[in-house]
């Protein structure tokens, strides 16, 4: 009898997130996720070393990145298909470490990016109509379509609010696991004179828990066709994959970050192969 009660207790505990998700409306689920994401983005002071593979139309980079309060130190292994020798990597790192202007510029760009993320998060509950597609004890998948009653407050919001797609939320920590969207109509600015983004453009964002209760972006894919004078700082074709996260000490200095990236393996071929193995493993379904 005791064993039977124990089994029932564990079943009830495991089913609790599923019951909570079902008790909430789709709008409440999204609002809770948004509130959690915004709070974590404000409060997370963790610093990391990770492998970054960035592909843009005019630049392709494979780099180790170390984050600090003064900016990110990048050790570029490969640039546009050319493997950089270690002395060249060291020179570029030291140039950044001793260039306050470059650090200030990077931090301003990072602050701008974080503000854009926060702005997009804030529009999620009201900017879309949400429906639940699937719920498991671990996650909830929601579908979103533009809310016709919503008026986007910024140009960036106009682009995002023209999309339909799916969002996967973690039921335990109320974090976003992934967002995938597609533009369902052209987005024009100034009647098309200032820019036009074409129907069918897509974006995808994924994040994973890389340490207990700590999440990081692991994938950013943006493929939007068109042009827009209003978005000179935005790349409309970008694939950014991040992996191999290792947590650093609290508040590392730029010199400590430079040392951390130089301690990472330096073979581009080996890191590419290891990264592919890591991704094939991390994206397997549970229990595979």
DOMIDREN-193602 format. One line per 4 residues: their letters; for each residue z, y, x of C-alpha. Coordinates in pm, 1 decimal. Layout:
N
a) Z,Y,X ~ ...
end
This chain:
288
xxxx) 0.0,0.0,0.0 ~ 88.0,237.4,286.9 ~ -248.5,174.7,454.4 ~ -429.1,238.4,125.7
xxxx) -248.1,569.7,80.4 ~ -332.9,667.0,439.1 ~ -701.6,596.2,381.9 ~ -696.2,802.3,63.3
xxxx) -526.8,1088.4,246.6 ~ -790.9,1092.0,520.6 ~ -1070.4,1076.7,265.7 ~ -920.4,1375.3,86.0
xxxx) -894.5,1571.8,411.7 ~ -1253.1,1493.1,508.7 ~ -1378.9,1588.7,164.9 ~ -1190.3,1918.3,156.7
xxxx) -1463.2,2134.6,319.0 ~ -1719.9,1987.0,82.0 ~ -1501.2,2062.0,-220.8 ~ -1441.5,2418.7,-102.0
xxxx) -1814.7,2475.2,-45.8 ~ -1890.3,2350.3,-395.5 ~ -1621.8,2573.2,-546.5 ~ -1777.5,2885.7,-393.2
xxxx) -2087.6,3057.5,-522.2 ~ -2376.9,3093.8,-275.2 ~ -2300.3,3464.7,-249.4 ~ -1936.9,3394.3,-164.9
xxxx) -2038.0,3144.1,103.6 ~ -2266.6,3399.2,267.5 ~ -2009.9,3677.0,244.3 ~ -1747.2,3458.8,410.3
xxxx) -1990.3,3361.8,686.7 ~ -2091.8,3723.9,743.1 ~ -1729.6,3840.9,756.9 ~ -1647.4,3568.6,1010.1
xxxx) -1952.2,3636.9,1227.8 ~ -1887.0,4011.4,1240.1 ~ -1517.9,3961.2,1322.3 ~ -1596.5,3710.4,1598.5
xxxx) -1865.0,3935.5,1746.5 ~ -1613.7,4218.8,1765.8 ~ -1329.1,4012.8,1909.2 ~ -1497.1,3758.9,2137.3
xxxx) -1433.4,3861.1,2498.9 ~ -1538.8,3531.3,2655.8 ~ -1774.1,3541.7,2955.2 ~ -2032.1,3278.4,3041.4
xxxx) -2281.3,3143.5,3289.9 ~ -2585.3,2989.1,3123.9 ~ -2946.7,2891.4,3186.2 ~ -3198.4,3116.5,3011.7
xxxx) -3566.9,3039.3,2958.7 ~ -3745.4,3347.2,2824.9 ~ -4113.3,3357.3,2732.8 ~ -4283.0,3683.8,2635.5
xxxx) -4653.3,3776.2,2638.3 ~ -4626.4,3966.1,2968.3 ~ -4334.8,3788.1,3133.6 ~ -4191.6,3439.8,3164.7
xxxx) -3852.7,3387.7,3330.0 ~ -3622.2,3097.6,3407.7 ~ -3285.7,3240.6,3508.2 ~ -2918.0,3176.0,3549.0
xxxx) -2723.2,3449.0,3369.0 ~ -2359.5,3546.2,3419.4 ~ -2203.9,3787.2,3168.5 ~ -1946.8,4051.7,3264.3
xxxx) -1796.3,4365.2,3103.8 ~ -2021.4,4569.4,3335.6 ~ -2344.7,4390.9,3245.3 ~ -2523.8,4061.5,3299.3
xxxx) -2611.9,3935.6,3646.4 ~ -2943.1,3747.3,3646.5 ~ -3055.0,3500.1,3910.0 ~ -3427.1,3453.8,3847.8
xxxx) -3545.7,3108.5,3957.9 ~ -3902.8,3136.8,3827.9 ~ -4104.0,3442.7,3730.2 ~ -4447.6,3402.7,3571.1
xxxx) -4485.3,3053.6,3713.0 ~ -4380.0,3146.5,4069.0 ~ -4059.2,2994.3,4204.4 ~ -3864.0,3266.3,4382.7
xxxx) -3714.5,3183.5,4724.2 ~ -3338.3,3221.3,4749.3 ~ -3344.1,3534.5,4971.5 ~ -3557.2,3711.3,4709.7
xxxx) -3313.3,3602.4,4437.5 ~ -3021.6,3737.8,4640.7 ~ -3195.2,4069.2,4702.6 ~ -3259.4,4125.6,4332.3
xxxx) -2899.4,4038.0,4243.3 ~ -2749.6,4270.4,4504.0 ~ -2981.6,4549.9,4397.6 ~ -2841.6,4528.1,4043.2
xxxx) -2478.9,4488.8,4156.8 ~ -2503.9,4815.0,4353.9 ~ -2705.7,5012.5,4097.3 ~ -2476.8,5183.9,3841.0
xxxx) -2779.3,5333.9,3663.2 ~ -2933.6,4989.3,3602.4 ~ -2598.9,4857.6,3482.4 ~ -2553.4,5147.8,3242.4
xxxx) -2906.1,5104.9,3108.1 ~ -2855.0,4731.4,3049.8 ~ -2521.3,4785.6,2875.4 ~ -2679.7,5045.7,2645.7
xxxx) -2955.8,4797.7,2557.6 ~ -2699.7,4524.1,2493.3 ~ -2493.8,4756.9,2272.1 ~ -2809.6,4844.0,2076.7
xxxx) -2888.7,4473.8,2029.5 ~ -2535.9,4397.8,1907.4 ~ -2553.9,4688.5,1661.8 ~ -2882.9,4557.6,1524.4
xxxx) -2728.7,4213.0,1481.0 ~ -2434.1,4365.1,1296.1 ~ -2666.1,4569.4,1073.4 ~ -2866.5,4258.0,983.3
xxxx) -2550.6,4058.9,911.3 ~ -2426.8,4329.0,674.1 ~ -2743.7,4319.3,466.2 ~ -2742.3,3940.8,416.0
xxxx) -2518.0,3923.3,105.2 ~ -2698.5,4194.9,-91.0 ~ -3044.6,4183.7,61.8 ~ -3126.5,3834.1,-60.5
xxxx) -3082.8,3599.9,-353.2 ~ -2914.6,3282.0,-229.3 ~ -2918.7,2925.1,-358.3 ~ -2755.5,2614.0,-214.4
xxxx) -3004.8,2345.4,-114.0 ~ -2773.3,2087.5,40.9 ~ -2405.9,2046.0,118.7 ~ -2234.1,1794.6,347.4
xxxx) -1875.0,1789.3,471.9 ~ -1999.1,1957.0,791.5 ~ -2251.9,2216.8,678.9 ~ -2418.3,2394.1,388.9
xxxx) -2789.4,2474.2,378.9 ~ -2885.7,2778.0,172.2 ~ -3225.4,2913.2,73.0 ~ -3286.8,3287.1,57.3
xxxx) -3552.9,3509.0,-99.8 ~ -3569.5,3890.5,-101.3 ~ -3358.7,4065.6,-361.4 ~ -3598.5,4297.0,-550.6
xxxx) -3309.6,4531.4,-636.3 ~ -3220.1,4584.1,-270.2 ~ -3345.4,4889.9,-79.1 ~ -3341.4,4829.9,299.0
xxxx) -3171.5,5121.3,477.5 ~ -3360.6,5094.9,809.6 ~ -3704.9,4999.4,939.6 ~ -3561.9,4685.0,1099.3
xxxx) -3398.1,4592.3,769.8 ~ -3733.5,4632.8,590.8 ~ -3883.8,4368.5,816.9 ~ -3597.1,4123.5,776.3
xxxx) -3569.7,4181.6,400.5 ~ -3933.5,4077.3,353.1 ~ -3855.9,3719.4,456.8 ~ -3774.2,3395.6,285.2
xxxx) -3619.5,3094.9,453.2 ~ -3307.5,2890.3,511.0 ~ -2965.1,2946.1,664.0 ~ -2732.2,2666.0,773.3
xxxx) -2360.5,2749.0,770.8 ~ -2078.5,2555.2,933.3 ~ -1825.1,2461.9,664.3 ~ -1522.0,2439.5,894.1
xxxx) -1550.8,2758.2,1100.0 ~ -1778.8,2954.1,863.2 ~ -2030.5,3031.6,1136.2 ~ -2409.6,3046.8,1120.6
xxxx) -2568.3,2742.2,1278.7 ~ -2927.5,2850.5,1223.3 ~ -3153.5,3090.4,1037.3 ~ -3526.6,3035.2,991.7
xxxx) -3745.0,3282.2,803.1 ~ -4106.4,3372.3,726.6 ~ -4249.3,3704.9,607.4 ~ -4384.7,3658.9,255.0
xxxx) -4589.5,3980.3,253.9 ~ -4714.3,4249.0,490.5 ~ -4460.8,4510.7,594.0 ~ -4620.3,4853.1,642.0
xxxx) -4483.0,5179.8,778.3 ~ -4633.2,5514.9,687.4 ~ -4891.7,5346.2,466.3 ~ -4992.1,5132.5,764.7
xxxx) -5060.6,5429.2,994.5 ~ -4736.5,5383.3,1186.4 ~ -4750.1,5007.3,1187.9 ~ -4805.3,4684.2,1000.7
xxxx) -4648.9,4341.4,1037.0 ~ -4853.5,4068.3,877.4 ~ -4752.2,3809.8,621.3 ~ -4671.5,3472.8,777.7
xxxx) -4477.9,3600.8,1078.1 ~ -4170.4,3394.0,1153.0 ~ -3835.1,3403.3,1327.3 ~ -3568.6,3147.3,1410.6
xxxx) -3217.3,3188.3,1546.7 ~ -2971.6,2913.7,1634.8 ~ -2621.2,2913.3,1774.4 ~ -2384.0,2637.7,1877.6
xxxx) -2018.3,2592.2,1952.8 ~ -2003.4,2587.5,2333.8 ~ -1621.9,2566.9,2359.8 ~ -1344.8,2524.7,2101.5
xxxx) -1395.3,2799.5,1839.4 ~ -1643.6,2982.0,2066.4 ~ -2008.7,3008.7,1963.7 ~ -2311.2,3143.1,2148.0
xxxx) -2676.0,3204.9,2064.8 ~ -2883.5,2916.4,2198.6 ~ -3227.8,2990.5,2056.0 ~ -3423.0,3301.5,1954.9
xxxx) -3784.8,3261.1,1846.9 ~ -3975.8,3563.0,1714.4 ~ -4344.2,3543.2,1623.0 ~ -4454.7,3846.6,1423.5
xxxx) -4821.1,3947.2,1417.2 ~ -4914.7,4312.2,1397.2 ~ -4816.1,4638.5,1560.8 ~ -4562.1,4908.9,1491.8
xxxx) -4519.3,5234.9,1678.4 ~ -4166.8,5255.3,1541.5 ~ -4056.6,4947.6,1737.5 ~ -4158.3,5013.4,2096.9
xxxx) -3847.2,4833.5,2223.2 ~ -3902.8,4517.5,2020.3 ~ -4102.7,4218.1,2138.6 ~ -4292.3,4061.4,1849.0
xxxx) -4364.7,3742.7,2043.2 ~ -4060.0,3597.5,2213.3 ~ -3909.6,3255.6,2279.0 ~ -3563.9,3255.0,2432.6
xxxx) -3377.2,2928.3,2489.2 ~ -3025.1,2924.4,2633.6 ~ -2830.0,2620.3,2749.9 ~ -2586.3,2482.9,3011.2
xxxx) -2302.9,2716.3,2908.6 ~ -2000.0,2730.7,3140.1 ~ -1708.9,2961.9,3064.1 ~ -1603.5,3207.4,3335.8
xxxx) -1267.5,3358.2,3415.6 ~ -1160.0,3650.3,3198.3 ~ -1320.4,3984.0,3286.8 ~ -1521.1,3875.6,3592.3
xxxx) -1647.4,4143.8,3827.8 ~ -2014.1,4185.0,3912.3 ~ -1948.0,4032.9,4255.4 ~ -1778.8,3732.0,4094.6
xxxx) -2073.6,3693.1,3855.6 ~ -2318.6,3715.4,4146.8 ~ -2128.0,3440.0,4323.8 ~ -2118.7,3229.5,4005.6
xxxx) -2496.0,3233.1,3949.6 ~ -2565.4,3158.2,4315.5 ~ -2341.5,2851.9,4293.0 ~ -2568.9,2705.1,4023.6
xxxx) -2848.8,2462.0,4116.6 ~ -3155.1,2644.4,4245.7 ~ -3439.3,2398.2,4187.8 ~ -3653.8,2522.6,3900.3
xxxx) -3811.2,2181.7,3839.2 ~ -3473.2,2011.6,3830.2 ~ -3326.8,2273.1,3596.2 ~ -3625.6,2255.3,3362.1
xxxx) -3594.5,1876.5,3343.3 ~ -3216.6,1893.1,3294.4 ~ -3257.6,2157.3,3026.2 ~ -3507.2,1940.5,2836.9
xxxx) -3269.0,1643.7,2853.7 ~ -2979.4,1861.1,2735.5 ~ -3178.1,1992.9,2438.9 ~ -3307.2,1652.9,2333.1
xxxx) -2946.7,1529.6,2329.2 ~ -2788.6,1832.7,2162.4 ~ -3044.9,1835.1,1880.4 ~ -3004.9,1470.2,1786.2
xxxx) -2863.4,1409.5,1438.5 ~ -2497.7,1312.0,1429.1 ~ -2455.1,945.7,1494.6 ~ -2796.4,904.4,1656.9
end
